[in-house]
């Protein structure tokens, strides 16, 4: 369930730009490439958090639960950043 929500947020954030997509004239824009990198980081952090959570249930080691929580928090922070990227990039003219 959580993975589906994360993928949905990532997909919407990548597709949405003022031009309707991450591509401009057949080439990827710098912002589109940045979104792709952030989305990859979100998926990595979410996967690693789940993996460490599974390992924690098998071993009970505190390090695994700390890693799972840290990477889940990182994934959430990156997802927030990606969803609000246009606001973060606004510059005063």
Beta strands, then each sheet from edge to edge (+ up, - down):
strand 1: 23-24
strand 2: 27-28
sheet 1: 1+ 2-
end
